[in-house]
Amino acid sequence: MSNREYRIPDAMASEVLAEAARLYTEANKGYSLEDIQQAGLEARIPLDFIKLAVRNVEERQSKEQAKRKQLRAYIKNLIYKGIPLGISLLIPIALVSGIPIKISLLIPAALVSSIFIFQTQIDSVISKFLSDFNLDQQRRNMGLQTLTVKVGSLEYFTEQKGLFIAVSDTNHNGVQGIIGTDGYKSLGIVDGKLGDIYKYEGVHNYQIKIIEIGDRYSNGIVTFQIDRQGQQPQNQIQQLQEVVHRLQEEVQQLQEQPKQFQKKLEELQTERDLIKQQLQQKNQQLEQLEQENNCLKLKTQNFYPSSTLDNNNEPEVLLREDFRRAIMGKTMQEVIEAVGRPNSTRDLSFAVFWNYEKKVKDPASGMIGSAEVEFRESVVNKVIFLSY
């Protein structure tokens, strides 16, 4: 029967698809070397160091796997030689960790008696033993440690940028402080009492217990018992991605600052240009006002000359006809140039009058009199002579 003619029953279809999905997932577990290198590049780690790290981890895991395989074979050999009533196995731990100690493993007699029938039970016992042993070794290596913190200070648990505890005060309410890890959310200690336990999740999972509270008036010291329970369920790729993401945000903020400064600079330059333009306009207005003022001064001097004469200069006396001929039809400036400035002036709506005292002489009587000059449309229109 060909593949095309073969049909899977409905009852098997869902189970077949689930099994296929499971097999595909298992086949694609882990990360490729390219994925690791890409994550390293985003975190600015050179490729040479990535390759060296991969090689070191592979060698370490290979050695650990060889030790586990050797220990498994050793336990199997001891079990095959077991006593029907039960055996006590002394297993050298140096095979696993290099530590010169031994542990005792008690195998039930019922299990030993069925060793040669049920091979899978042997593998199960060995796997369970190795798992429990590795977990025990991890706890033995981590252990419970203490951290002493003074009031008003911050202390790191192991290294900088790792777990830290800061204590701000100890009073009748309890301990006040904070637990944190650089790059992770902090956990506050509020009114902490002796024996209080805090669970904190950072790079690792911690269980932190207050085991001693000193009087702040004496030593002001708080002692914490720290149990590091394992690493967060987060792989290195995700951690690197988070670091890269934070760095990218910081870089973006730094890149935005020059743009903001440039925008502010442009606004200030625009404001400066506007002020400069306004100042130029004001200067032009001032210059124009000065010119107008000078023109007004000149007009005042021309149209409204001083009513008094210099005492040192006696007015020149002219005959009436000579005076008339000298100024008729002339402008004010021309009149001043011809016969001098008047003694007084009058500005009426229809004409302007200038008065010259002791300026003209009557040829018939020989008496010296005055003359009134009438301007219309800025020129001399009439001359009237007055006698004393």
Contacts in CASP RR format, 6 or more apart in sequence:
PFRMAT RR
TARGET T0000
AUTHOR 0000-0000-0000
METHOD contacts of the structure
MODEL  1
MSNREYRIPDAMASEVLAEAARLYTEANKGYSLEDIQQAGLEARIPLDFI
KLAVRNVEERQSKEQAKRKQLRAYIKNLIYKGIPLGISLLIPIALVSGIP
IKISLLIPAALVSSIFIFQTQIDSVISKFLSDFNLDQQRRNMGLQTLTVK
VGSLEYFTEQKGLFIAVSDTNHNGVQGIIGTDGYKSLGIVDGKLGDIYKY
EGVHNYQIKIIEIGDRYSNGIVTFQIDRQGQQPQNQIQQLQEVVHRLQEE
VQQLQEQPKQFQKKLEELQTERDLIKQQLQQKNQQLEQLEQENNCLKLKT
QNFYPSSTLDNNNEPEVLLREDFRRAIMGKTMQEVIEAVGRPNSTRDLSF
AVFWNYEKKVKDPASGMIGSAEVEFRESVVNKVIFLSY
8 16 0 8 1.000
31 235 0 8 1.000
31 237 0 8 1.000
33 54 0 8 1.000
35 237 0 8 1.000
36 50 0 8 1.000
36 54 0 8 1.000
36 237 0 8 1.000
37 47 0 8 1.000
37 50 0 8 1.000
37 51 0 8 1.000
39 236 0 8 1.000
39 237 0 8 1.000
39 240 0 8 1.000
39 241 0 8 1.000
39 244 0 8 1.000
40 50 0 8 1.000
40 240 0 8 1.000
41 47 0 8 1.000
42 240 0 8 1.000
42 241 0 8 1.000
42 244 0 8 1.000
43 240 0 8 1.000
43 243 0 8 1.000
43 244 0 8 1.000
43 247 0 8 1.000
67 95 0 8 1.000
67 96 0 8 1.000
68 96 0 8 1.000
68 130 0 8 1.000
70 95 0 8 1.000
71 91 0 8 1.000
71 95 0 8 1.000
71 96 0 8 1.000
71 130 0 8 1.000
72 126 0 8 1.000
72 130 0 8 1.000
74 91 0 8 1.000
74 95 0 8 1.000
75 89 0 8 1.000
75 91 0 8 1.000
75 105 0 8 1.000
75 126 0 8 1.000
75 129 0 8 1.000
76 122 0 8 1.000
76 126 0 8 1.000
78 87 0 8 1.000
78 89 0 8 1.000
78 91 0 8 1.000
79 87 0 8 1.000
79 89 0 8 1.000
79 107 0 8 1.000
79 112 0 8 1.000
79 115 0 8 1.000
79 122 0 8 1.000
79 125 0 8 1.000
80 115 0 8 1.000
82 107 0 8 1.000
82 112 0 8 1.000
83 109 0 8 1.000
83 112 0 8 1.000
84 109 0 8 1.000
84 112 0 8 1.000
84 113 0 8 1.000
85 109 0 8 1.000
86 106 0 8 1.000
86 107 0 8 1.000
86 108 0 8 1.000
86 109 0 8 1.000
86 112 0 8 1.000
87 106 0 8 1.000
87 107 0 8 1.000
87 112 0 8 1.000
88 104 0 8 1.000
88 105 0 8 1.000
88 106 0 8 1.000
89 104 0 8 1.000
89 105 0 8 1.000
89 106 0 8 1.000
89 107 0 8 1.000
90 102 0 8 1.000
90 103 0 8 1.000
90 104 0 8 1.000
91 102 0 8 1.000
91 103 0 8 1.000
91 104 0 8 1.000
91 105 0 8 1.000
92 102 0 8 1.000
93 99 0 8 1.000
93 100 0 8 1.000
93 101 0 8 1.000
93 102 0 8 1.000
93 103 0 8 1.000
93 133 0 8 1.000
94 100 0 8 1.000
96 133 0 8 1.000
96 137 0 8 1.000
97 137 0 8 1.000
103 133 0 8 1.000
105 129 0 8 1.000
107 125 0 8 1.000
111 121 0 8 1.000
111 125 0 8 1.000
114 121 0 8 1.000
115 121 0 8 1.000
115 122 0 8 1.000
138 230 0 8 1.000
142 227 0 8 1.000
142 228 0 8 1.000
142 229 0 8 1.000
142 230 0 8 1.000
143 227 0 8 1.000
143 228 0 8 1.000
144 225 0 8 1.000
144 226 0 8 1.000
144 227 0 8 1.000
145 157 0 8 1.000
145 225 0 8 1.000
145 226 0 8 1.000
145 228 0 8 1.000
146 211 0 8 1.000
146 223 0 8 1.000
146 224 0 8 1.000
146 225 0 8 1.000
146 226 0 8 1.000
147 155 0 8 1.000
147 157 0 8 1.000
147 165 0 8 1.000
147 223 0 8 1.000
147 224 0 8 1.000
147 226 0 8 1.000
148 155 0 8 1.000
148 221 0 8 1.000
148 222 0 8 1.000
148 223 0 8 1.000
148 224 0 8 1.000
149 155 0 8 1.000
149 165 0 8 1.000
149 166 0 8 1.000
149 167 0 8 1.000
149 221 0 8 1.000
149 222 0 8 1.000
149 223 0 8 1.000
149 224 0 8 1.000
150 167 0 8 1.000
150 219 0 8 1.000
150 220 0 8 1.000
150 221 0 8 1.000
151 167 0 8 1.000
151 168 0 8 1.000
151 169 0 8 1.000
151 170 0 8 1.000
151 216 0 8 1.000
151 220 0 8 1.000
151 221 0 8 1.000
151 222 0 8 1.000
152 166 0 8 1.000
152 167 0 8 1.000
152 168 0 8 1.000
152 169 0 8 1.000
153 166 0 8 1.000
153 167 0 8 1.000
154 164 0 8 1.000
154 165 0 8 1.000
154 166 0 8 1.000
155 164 0 8 1.000
155 165 0 8 1.000
155 166 0 8 1.000
156 162 0 8 1.000
156 163 0 8 1.000
156 164 0 8 1.000
157 163 0 8 1.000
157 164 0 8 1.000
157 165 0 8 1.000
157 226 0 8 1.000
161 181 0 8 1.000
161 182 0 8 1.000
162 181 0 8 1.000
162 182 0 8 1.000
162 203 0 8 1.000
163 179 0 8 1.000
163 180 0 8 1.000
163 181 0 8 1.000
163 200 0 8 1.000
163 202 0 8 1.000
163 203 0 8 1.000
163 204 0 8 1.000
163 206 0 8 1.000
163 226 0 8 1.000
164 179 0 8 1.000
164 180 0 8 1.000
164 181 0 8 1.000
164 182 0 8 1.000
165 177 0 8 1.000
165 178 0 8 1.000
165 179 0 8 1.000
165 180 0 8 1.000
165 189 0 8 1.000
165 208 0 8 1.000
165 224 0 8 1.000
166 177 0 8 1.000
166 178 0 8 1.000
167 175 0 8 1.000
167 176 0 8 1.000
167 177 0 8 1.000
167 189 0 8 1.000
167 222 0 8 1.000
168 176 0 8 1.000
168 177 0 8 1.000
168 178 0 8 1.000
169 175 0 8 1.000
169 176 0 8 1.000
169 177 0 8 1.000
169 216 0 8 1.000
170 176 0 8 1.000
170 213 0 8 1.000
170 214 0 8 1.000
170 215 0 8 1.000
170 216 0 8 1.000
170 220 0 8 1.000
170 222 0 8 1.000
171 216 0 8 1.000
173 191 0 8 1.000
174 191 0 8 1.000
174 192 0 8 1.000
174 193 0 8 1.000
174 213 0 8 1.000
175 189 0 8 1.000
175 191 0 8 1.000
175 192 0 8 1.000
175 193 0 8 1.000
175 210 0 8 1.000
175 213 0 8 1.000
175 222 0 8 1.000
176 189 0 8 1.000
176 190 0 8 1.000
176 191 0 8 1.000
176 192 0 8 1.000
177 188 0 8 1.000
177 189 0 8 1.000
177 190 0 8 1.000
178 186 0 8 1.000
178 187 0 8 1.000
178 188 0 8 1.000
178 189 0 8 1.000
179 186 0 8 1.000
179 187 0 8 1.000
179 188 0 8 1.000
179 189 0 8 1.000
179 198 0 8 1.000
179 200 0 8 1.000
179 206 0 8 1.000
179 208 0 8 1.000
180 186 0 8 1.000
180 187 0 8 1.000
180 200 0 8 1.000
180 202 0 8 1.000
181 200 0 8 1.000
181 202 0 8 1.000
181 203 0 8 1.000
183 246 0 8 1.000
184 201 0 8 1.000
184 202 0 8 1.000
184 203 0 8 1.000
187 198 0 8 1.000
187 200 0 8 1.000
189 198 0 8 1.000
192 210 0 8 1.000
193 210 0 8 1.000
194 210 0 8 1.000
194 211 0 8 1.000
194 212 0 8 1.000
194 213 0 8 1.000
195 209 0 8 1.000
195 210 0 8 1.000
195 211 0 8 1.000
196 209 0 8 1.000
196 210 0 8 1.000
197 207 0 8 1.000
197 208 0 8 1.000
197 209 0 8 1.000
198 207 0 8 1.000
198 208 0 8 1.000
198 209 0 8 1.000
199 205 0 8 1.000
199 206 0 8 1.000
199 207 0 8 1.000
199 208 0 8 1.000
200 206 0 8 1.000
200 208 0 8 1.000
201 232 0 8 1.000
202 232 0 8 1.000
203 231 0 8 1.000
203 232 0 8 1.000
203 239 0 8 1.000
204 228 0 8 1.000
204 229 0 8 1.000
204 230 0 8 1.000
204 231 0 8 1.000
204 232 0 8 1.000
205 228 0 8 1.000
205 229 0 8 1.000
205 230 0 8 1.000
205 231 0 8 1.000
205 232 0 8 1.000
206 226 0 8 1.000
206 227 0 8 1.000
206 228 0 8 1.000
206 229 0 8 1.000
207 226 0 8 1.000
207 227 0 8 1.000
207 229 0 8 1.000
208 224 0 8 1.000
208 225 0 8 1.000
208 226 0 8 1.000
208 227 0 8 1.000
209 224 0 8 1.000
209 225 0 8 1.000
209 227 0 8 1.000
210 222 0 8 1.000
210 223 0 8 1.000
210 224 0 8 1.000
210 225 0 8 1.000
211 223 0 8 1.000
211 224 0 8 1.000
211 225 0 8 1.000
212 221 0 8 1.000
212 222 0 8 1.000
212 223 0 8 1.000
213 222 0 8 1.000
213 223 0 8 1.000
214 220 0 8 1.000
214 221 0 8 1.000
214 222 0 8 1.000
302 332 0 8 1.000
302 333 0 8 1.000
302 336 0 8 1.000
303 332 0 8 1.000
303 345 0 8 1.000
303 347 0 8 1.000
303 352 0 8 1.000
304 345 0 8 1.000
304 347 0 8 1.000
305 336 0 8 1.000
305 341 0 8 1.000
305 342 0 8 1.000
305 345 0 8 1.000
306 341 0 8 1.000
307 342 0 8 1.000
307 343 0 8 1.000
307 344 0 8 1.000
307 345 0 8 1.000
308 343 0 8 1.000
309 315 0 8 1.000
309 341 0 8 1.000
309 343 0 8 1.000
315 356 0 8 1.000
315 357 0 8 1.000
315 358 0 8 1.000
315 359 0 8 1.000
316 339 0 8 1.000
316 359 0 8 1.000
317 358 0 8 1.000
317 359 0 8 1.000
317 360 0 8 1.000
317 361 0 8 1.000
317 368 0 8 1.000
318 326 0 8 1.000
318 339 0 8 1.000
318 359 0 8 1.000
318 360 0 8 1.000
318 361 0 8 1.000
319 360 0 8 1.000
319 361 0 8 1.000
319 363 0 8 1.000
320 360 0 8 1.000
320 361 0 8 1.000
320 362 0 8 1.000
320 363 0 8 1.000
320 371 0 8 1.000
320 385 0 8 1.000
321 363 0 8 1.000
323 339 0 8 1.000
323 356 0 8 1.000
323 359 0 8 1.000
323 360 0 8 1.000
323 371 0 8 1.000
323 383 0 8 1.000
324 383 0 8 1.000
326 338 0 8 1.000
326 339 0 8 1.000
327 334 0 8 1.000
327 335 0 8 1.000
327 338 0 8 1.000
327 339 0 8 1.000
327 373 0 8 1.000
327 380 0 8 1.000
327 383 0 8 1.000
328 380 0 8 1.000
328 383 0 8 1.000
329 379 0 8 1.000
329 380 0 8 1.000
329 381 0 8 1.000
330 338 0 8 1.000
330 379 0 8 1.000
330 380 0 8 1.000
331 378 0 8 1.000
331 379 0 8 1.000
332 352 0 8 1.000
332 354 0 8 1.000
332 375 0 8 1.000
332 378 0 8 1.000
335 354 0 8 1.000
335 373 0 8 1.000
335 380 0 8 1.000
339 356 0 8 1.000
339 359 0 8 1.000
342 354 0 8 1.000
342 355 0 8 1.000
342 356 0 8 1.000
342 373 0 8 1.000
343 355 0 8 1.000
343 356 0 8 1.000
343 357 0 8 1.000
344 354 0 8 1.000
344 355 0 8 1.000
345 352 0 8 1.000
345 353 0 8 1.000
345 354 0 8 1.000
345 355 0 8 1.000
346 352 0 8 1.000
346 353 0 8 1.000
346 355 0 8 1.000
350 376 0 8 1.000
351 374 0 8 1.000
351 375 0 8 1.000
351 376 0 8 1.000
351 381 0 8 1.000
352 374 0 8 1.000
352 375 0 8 1.000
353 372 0 8 1.000
353 373 0 8 1.000
353 374 0 8 1.000
353 375 0 8 1.000
354 372 0 8 1.000
354 373 0 8 1.000
354 375 0 8 1.000
355 370 0 8 1.000
355 371 0 8 1.000
355 372 0 8 1.000
355 373 0 8 1.000
356 370 0 8 1.000
356 371 0 8 1.000
356 372 0 8 1.000
356 373 0 8 1.000
357 369 0 8 1.000
357 370 0 8 1.000
358 368 0 8 1.000
358 369 0 8 1.000
358 370 0 8 1.000
359 369 0 8 1.000
359 370 0 8 1.000
359 371 0 8 1.000
360 368 0 8 1.000
360 369 0 8 1.000
360 370 0 8 1.000
360 371 0 8 1.000
360 385 0 8 1.000
361 367 0 8 1.000
361 368 0 8 1.000
361 369 0 8 1.000
362 368 0 8 1.000
362 369 0 8 1.000
362 385 0 8 1.000
362 387 0 8 1.000
365 387 0 8 1.000
367 387 0 8 1.000
367 388 0 8 1.000
368 388 0 8 1.000
369 385 0 8 1.000
369 386 0 8 1.000
369 387 0 8 1.000
369 388 0 8 1.000
370 385 0 8 1.000
370 386 0 8 1.000
370 388 0 8 1.000
371 383 0 8 1.000
371 384 0 8 1.000
371 385 0 8 1.000
371 386 0 8 1.000
372 383 0 8 1.000
372 384 0 8 1.000
372 385 0 8 1.000
372 386 0 8 1.000
373 380 0 8 1.000
373 382 0 8 1.000
373 383 0 8 1.000
374 380 0 8 1.000
374 381 0 8 1.000
374 382 0 8 1.000
374 383 0 8 1.000
374 384 0 8 1.000
375 381 0 8 1.000
END
